[in-house]
Amino acid sequence: MGQKGTKDKITPRRRFFTNLAHNVGLGAMGVLLWAGYTSKAKSSPLTLRPPAALPESDFLKTCIKCGLCAEACYNRPQNLDKEGNKLTPGTLKMAKAQDDVTIGTPFFIPRDVPCYMCEDIPCVPACPSGALDIKKVTNEKGELDIRLMKMGVAVVDVSSCIAFWGLQCDACYRACPLLDEAIKLVYDRNSRTGKHAFLKPVVNVDVCTGCGLCEKACVTEKPAIFVLPTDVALGKVGDHYVKGWDKADQQRVKDVDINSVTTQTERSKKKAEDYLNSGNLLEY
Amino acid sequence: MKFSNYKYLILRRISQLGLLFLYFAGNAWGWSILQGDISTSLLFGKIPLSDPFALLQILATGAIVGVNILVGALLITLFYGIFGGRAFCSWVCPVNMVTDAAAWLRRKLLIDKIERKVWISRNIRYYMIVIALIVSAITGLAAFEVVSPISILNRNVIFGIGAGIGLIIAIFLFDLFVVKNGWCGHICPLGGVYSIIGKYSLLRVKHTREKCTLCMKCKEVCPESQVLHMIGKKSISVNDIECTNCGRCIDVCNDDALEFSLGKFIKESKESK
């Protein structure tokens, strides 16, 4: 550092390091700002993706935002309203900046336009990037199979479903393309009147594809049956419980590595028989 | 107003608007000439064309991508790498029309003469490329693709206007009031990518010093005016990678001192001093 009255000399080495620090600093600032925005630019967890979409985080990585799926959906031959010969809008929308979905990615809102589950699934083969994975909707015979679609799962709000009030309504049941499979009507006695029946819609989560035709058909002001992404809608039992009467489920628990199961209180080292044979049952 | 003063400008607008129209028709009426959007298109329903920078970002997130995208990005890279140079920016990109409008208005309103100069480096775009790839790797989301005004404007035309149009207006205002040719000439990483891709491309603007009357109209209209350093000095081609081959300099030159030529590798006159 220079003495009083003399200017600090900027050596080439000083200049080099200051420039380096300058560039690295600005670069780091850019990365932080941009990464901050980008991590917030991800979709709402309630976003419904097209059929055969990869899991959301992989989907966001892979989708190149070309819109070929949405165009294939919109221009599908079945999309002609035969009576008016008017084009009905496509199911798949490309997210705009105001949507709560990563910009430029395809999604759908069943209450607006549900997925009509076209036999030839035009949107999936159109995908050039693999974000829609055609293997997910191809059966063992190598054919496209709409039953393998999984966009989400329909959920019934029993408090606002009028069928659960005892009114006769089977709109969702009739609208379901997998009639009497994905939604079943469960008959129940209406003890309030004593002489009527409930016809309660119950969704079979293994069959439901999440197409949303039920949500579109629902007669209540805000739909009482609606599609949620599968991982949002469904719980997970974990390894503590097993269907004792189900061979497949028993096998599931047998396959579990005991050390991978965590318990809140520490697992006792003693065997179960010790507990029974010790005699001091009250101590435990 | 001679036609020859607007020839390439008109051709470029036809190219840019025509492509937008074909994209729009691909969605609205199912025309299979050009489907998809500017990040990945399908030409004649068969040939994939992909944005190489979008592919790089996707690869940076660690995703495995379909072979169509790889082929498409290769085709685009070959086309601009061998022939077009940075022509994407001036002949295809829709944002170019926005920033050209801002630059035109700057000249008309004499903003260039009045405004305090804000200097930012023209190399920001190359840093942006690196930063975009780093951010893509960190966040698992193609970083430039979520902010890119190019694809936002393109999709606004194809799939309907959304709030993203605000970003386009912001870029217009930035170019108009903050930095001359700010977006396309300084910041846009896609322009940087095509600059690099086009380094050895054949299509070049060629200057003939003997015909030049030093009117400097070319430098006034050039969005990357630093590439025209040879004007009035040397009879060589514009070899700087940032030249977008827009041909505007050729348009405004009334002395035939500028023209398109194929190949800087083809012998250049070295008589200049």
Boltz contact constraints between the chains, C-beta under 6 A:
constraints:
  - contact:
      token1: [A, 30]
      token2: [B, 131]
      max_distance: 6.0
  - contact:
      token1: [A, 31]
      token2: [B, 131]
      max_distance: 6.0
  - contact:
      token1: [A, 31]
      token2: [B, 134]
      max_distance: 6.0
  - contact:
      token1: [A, 31]
      token2: [B, 135]
      max_distance: 6.0
  - contact:
      token1: [A, 34]
      token2: [B, 135]
      max_distance: 6.0
  - contact:
      token1: [A, 34]
      token2: [B, 143]
      max_distance: 6.0
  - contact:
      token1: [A, 35]
      token2: [B, 135]
      max_distance: 6.0
  - contact:
      token1: [A, 35]
      token2: [B, 138]
      max_distance: 6.0
  - contact:
      token1: [A, 35]
      token2: [B, 139]
      max_distance: 6.0
  - contact:
      token1: [A, 38]
      token2: [B, 135]
      max_distance: 6.0
  - contact:
      token1: [A, 38]
      token2: [B, 139]
      max_distance: 6.0
  - contact:
      token1: [A, 38]
      token2: [B, 141]
      max_distance: 6.0
  - contact:
      token1: [A, 38]
      token2: [B, 143]
      max_distance: 6.0
  - contact:
      token1: [A, 38]
      token2: [B, 146]
      max_distance: 6.0
  - contact:
      token1: [A, 39]
      token2: [B, 139]
      max_distance: 6.0
  - contact:
      token1: [A, 41]
      token2: [B, 146]
      max_distance: 6.0
  - contact:
      token1: [A, 60]
      token2: [B, 141]
      max_distance: 6.0
  - contact:
      token1: [A, 61]
      token2: [B, 61]
      max_distance: 6.0
  - contact:
      token1: [A, 61]
      token2: [B, 63]
      max_distance: 6.0
  - contact:
      token1: [A, 61]
      token2: [B, 140]
      max_distance: 6.0
  - contact:
      token1: [A, 62]
      token2: [B, 63]
      max_distance: 6.0
  - contact:
      token1: [A, 64]
      token2: [B, 39]
      max_distance: 6.0
  - contact:
      token1: [A, 64]
      token2: [B, 40]
      max_distance: 6.0
  - contact:
      token1: [A, 64]
      token2: [B, 54]
      max_distance: 6.0
  - contact:
      token1: [A, 65]
      token2: [B, 39]
      max_distance: 6.0
  - contact:
      token1: [A, 65]
      token2: [B, 145]
      max_distance: 6.0
  - contact:
      token1: [A, 66]
      token2: [B, 36]
      max_distance: 6.0
  - contact:
      token1: [A, 66]
      token2: [B, 37]
      max_distance: 6.0
  - contact:
      token1: [A, 66]
      token2: [B, 39]
      max_distance: 6.0
  - contact:
      token1: [A, 66]
      token2: [B, 40]
      max_distance: 6.0
  - contact:
      token1: [A, 67]
      token2: [B, 36]
      max_distance: 6.0
  - contact:
      token1: [A, 67]
      token2: [B, 37]
      max_distance: 6.0
  - contact:
      token1: [A, 68]
      token2: [B, 36]
      max_distance: 6.0
  - contact:
      token1: [A, 71]
      token2: [B, 27]
      max_distance: 6.0
  - contact:
      token1: [A, 71]
      token2: [B, 35]
      max_distance: 6.0
  - contact:
      token1: [A, 75]
      token2: [B, 30]
      max_distance: 6.0
  - contact:
      token1: [A, 94]
      token2: [B, 155]
      max_distance: 6.0
  - contact:
      token1: [A, 94]
      token2: [B, 159]
      max_distance: 6.0
  - contact:
      token1: [A, 96]
      token2: [B, 162]
      max_distance: 6.0
  - contact:
      token1: [A, 97]
      token2: [B, 162]
      max_distance: 6.0
  - contact:
      token1: [A, 97]
      token2: [B, 163]
      max_distance: 6.0
  - contact:
      token1: [A, 97]
      token2: [B, 164]
      max_distance: 6.0
  - contact:
      token1: [A, 98]
      token2: [B, 162]
      max_distance: 6.0
  - contact:
      token1: [A, 98]
      token2: [B, 163]
      max_distance: 6.0
  - contact:
      token1: [A, 103]
      token2: [B, 146]
      max_distance: 6.0
  - contact:
      token1: [A, 104]
      token2: [B, 155]
      max_distance: 6.0
  - contact:
      token1: [A, 128]
      token2: [B, 40]
      max_distance: 6.0
  - contact:
      token1: [A, 128]
      token2: [B, 48]
      max_distance: 6.0
  - contact:
      token1: [A, 128]
      token2: [B, 66]
      max_distance: 6.0
  - contact:
      token1: [A, 128]
      token2: [B, 68]
      max_distance: 6.0
  - contact:
      token1: [A, 128]
      token2: [B, 69]
      max_distance: 6.0
  - contact:
      token1: [A, 129]
      token2: [B, 65]
      max_distance: 6.0
  - contact:
      token1: [A, 129]
      token2: [B, 66]
      max_distance: 6.0
  - contact:
      token1: [A, 129]
      token2: [B, 69]
      max_distance: 6.0
  - contact:
      token1: [A, 130]
      token2: [B, 66]
      max_distance: 6.0
